[in-house]
Amino acid sequence: MPTEIVAAQTKAYLWAFQEELAKASAALKSAMEVRFPDLAMGMALDIGARSPPTR
């Protein structure tokens, strides 16, 4: 398969992954707060669960 096609498929996959991660970010933050309630890492979880800007 030509390199350009592989690169385009990889880019599309990564964008789709980021879109799905954004949908799940609230659930991720909630789950981590339940598992580690005493860490008070709300701001770090907000940053970590946030996906980069979409295209």
C-alpha distances in whole Angstrom, upper triangle without the diagonal:
4,6,8,7,7,10,11,11,13,15,16,16,19,21,21,22,25,26,27,28,31,32,33,34,38,38,36,39,42,41,41,44,45,44,46,48,50,48,48,45,44,43,41,39,39,37,35,34,34,30,29,30,28,26
4,5,5,7,9,10,11,13,14,16,17,19,20,22,23,25,26,27,29,31,32,33,35,38,38,37,40,42,41,41,45,46,45,46,49,51,48,48,45,44,43,40,39,39,37,35,34,33,30,28,29,26,24
4,5,5,6,9,10,10,12,14,15,16,18,20,21,23,24,26,27,29,31,32,32,36,36,35,37,40,39,39,42,44,43,44,46,48,45,45,42,41,40,37,36,36,34,32,32,31,27,25,26,24,22
4,6,5,6,9,10,11,12,14,15,17,18,20,21,23,24,26,27,29,30,31,35,36,34,37,39,39,39,42,44,43,44,46,48,45,45,41,41,39,37,36,35,33,31,31,29,26,24,24,22,19
4,5,5,6,9,10,11,12,14,15,16,18,20,21,23,24,26,27,29,30,34,34,33,35,38,37,38,41,42,42,43,45,47,45,45,41,40,39,37,35,35,33,31,30,29,25,24,24,21,19
4,5,5,6,9,10,10,12,14,15,16,18,20,21,22,24,26,27,28,32,32,31,33,36,35,35,38,40,39,40,43,45,42,42,38,38,37,34,33,33,31,28,28,27,23,22,23,21,19
4,5,5,6,9,10,11,12,14,15,17,18,20,21,23,25,26,27,30,31,29,32,35,34,34,37,39,38,39,41,43,40,40,36,36,34,32,31,30,28,26,26,25,21,20,20,18,17
4,5,5,6,9,10,11,12,14,15,17,18,20,21,23,25,26,29,30,29,31,34,34,34,37,38,38,39,41,43,40,40,36,36,34,32,31,30,28,26,25,24,20,19,19,16,14
4,5,5,6,9,10,11,12,14,15,17,18,20,21,23,24,28,28,27,30,32,31,32,35,36,36,37,39,42,39,39,36,35,34,31,30,29,27,25,24,23,20,19,19,17,16
4,5,5,6,9,10,10,12,14,15,16,18,20,21,22,26,26,25,27,30,29,29,32,34,33,34,37,39,36,36,33,32,31,28,27,27,25,23,22,21,17,17,18,16,15
4,5,5,6,9,10,11,12,14,15,17,19,20,21,24,25,24,26,29,29,29,32,34,33,34,36,38,35,35,31,31,29,27,26,25,23,21,20,19,15,14,15,12,11
4,6,5,6,9,10,11,12,14,15,17,19,20,23,24,23,26,28,28,28,31,33,33,34,36,38,36,35,32,31,29,28,26,25,23,22,20,19,15,15,15,12,11
4,6,5,6,9,10,11,12,14,16,17,18,22,22,21,24,26,25,26,29,30,30,31,34,36,33,33,30,29,28,26,24,24,22,20,19,18,14,15,16,13,13
4,5,5,6,9,10,10,12,14,15,16,20,20,19,21,24,24,24,27,28,28,29,31,33,31,30,27,26,25,23,21,21,19,17,16,15,11,11,13,11,12
4,5,5,6,9,10,11,13,14,15,19,20,19,21,24,24,24,27,29,29,30,31,34,31,30,27,26,24,23,21,20,18,17,15,14,10,10,10,8,8
4,5,5,6,9,10,11,13,14,17,18,18,20,22,22,23,26,27,28,29,31,33,31,31,27,26,25,24,21,20,19,18,16,14,11,12,13,10,11
4,5,5,6,9,10,11,12,16,16,15,17,20,19,20,23,24,24,26,28,30,28,28,24,23,23,21,19,18,17,15,13,13,10,11,13,11,13
4,5,5,6,9,10,10,14,15,14,16,19,19,19,22,24,24,25,26,29,26,26,22,21,20,18,16,15,14,12,10,9,6,7,9,8,11
4,5,5,7,9,10,13,14,14,16,19,19,20,22,24,25,26,27,30,28,27,24,22,21,20,18,16,16,15,12,10,8,9,10,8,10
4,5,5,6,9,12,12,12,15,17,17,18,20,22,22,24,25,28,26,26,23,21,21,20,17,16,16,15,11,11,9,12,13,12,14
4,5,5,6,10,10,9,12,14,14,15,17,19,19,21,22,25,23,22,19,18,18,16,13,13,13,11,8,8,7,10,12,12,15
4,5,5,8,10,10,11,14,15,16,17,19,20,21,22,25,23,22,19,17,16,16,13,11,12,11,7,6,6,9,10,10,13
4,6,7,8,10,12,13,14,16,18,19,20,22,23,25,24,23,20,18,18,18,15,13,14,14,10,10,9,12,13,13,16
4,6,5,6,9,10,11,12,14,16,17,18,19,22,21,20,18,16,17,16,13,12,14,12,8,10,10,14,15,15,19
4,5,5,6,9,10,11,12,14,15,16,17,20,18,17,15,13,13,12,9,8,10,9,5,6,8,12,14,15,18
4,5,5,6,9,10,11,12,14,15,16,19,18,16,14,11,13,13,10,9,11,11,8,9,11,15,16,17,21
4,6,5,6,9,10,11,12,14,15,18,17,17,15,13,15,15,11,11,14,12,9,12,13,17,19,20,23
4,5,5,6,9,10,11,12,14,16,15,15,13,11,13,12,8,10,12,10,7,10,12,16,18,19,23
4,6,5,6,9,10,10,11,14,13,12,10,8,10,10,6,7,10,9,7,10,13,16,18,20,24
4,6,5,6,9,10,10,13,13,12,11,9,12,13,9,10,13,12,10,13,16,20,22,23,27
4,5,5,6,9,10,13,13,13,12,12,15,14,10,12,15,13,11,15,17,21,23,24,28
4,5,5,6,8,11,10,11,9,9,12,11,8,11,13,11,10,14,17,20,23,24,28
4,6,5,5,8,8,8,8,8,11,11,9,11,14,13,12,15,18,22,24,26,30
4,6,5,9,10,11,11,11,15,15,12,15,17,16,15,18,21,25,27,29,32
4,6,9,10,12,12,13,16,15,13,16,18,16,15,19,22,25,28,29,33
4,6,6,8,9,11,14,13,11,15,17,15,15,19,22,25,28,30,33
4,6,7,9,10,13,13,12,15,17,17,17,20,23,26,29,31,34
4,6,8,11,14,14,13,16,18,18,19,21,25,28,30,33,36
4,5,8,11,10,11,14,15,15,16,19,22,25,27,30,34
4,6,8,9,9,12,14,14,15,17,21,23,26,29,32
4,6,5,6,9,10,10,12,14,18,20,22,25,29
4,6,5,6,9,10,10,12,16,18,20,23,27
4,5,5,6,9,10,11,14,16,18,21,25
4,5,5,6,8,10,13,15,18,21,24
4,5,5,6,8,12,14,17,19,23
4,6,5,6,10,12,14,17,21
4,6,5,8,10,12,15,19
4,6,8,10,13,16,19
4,6,10,13,14,18
4,7,9,11,15
4,7,8,12
4,6,9
4,7
4
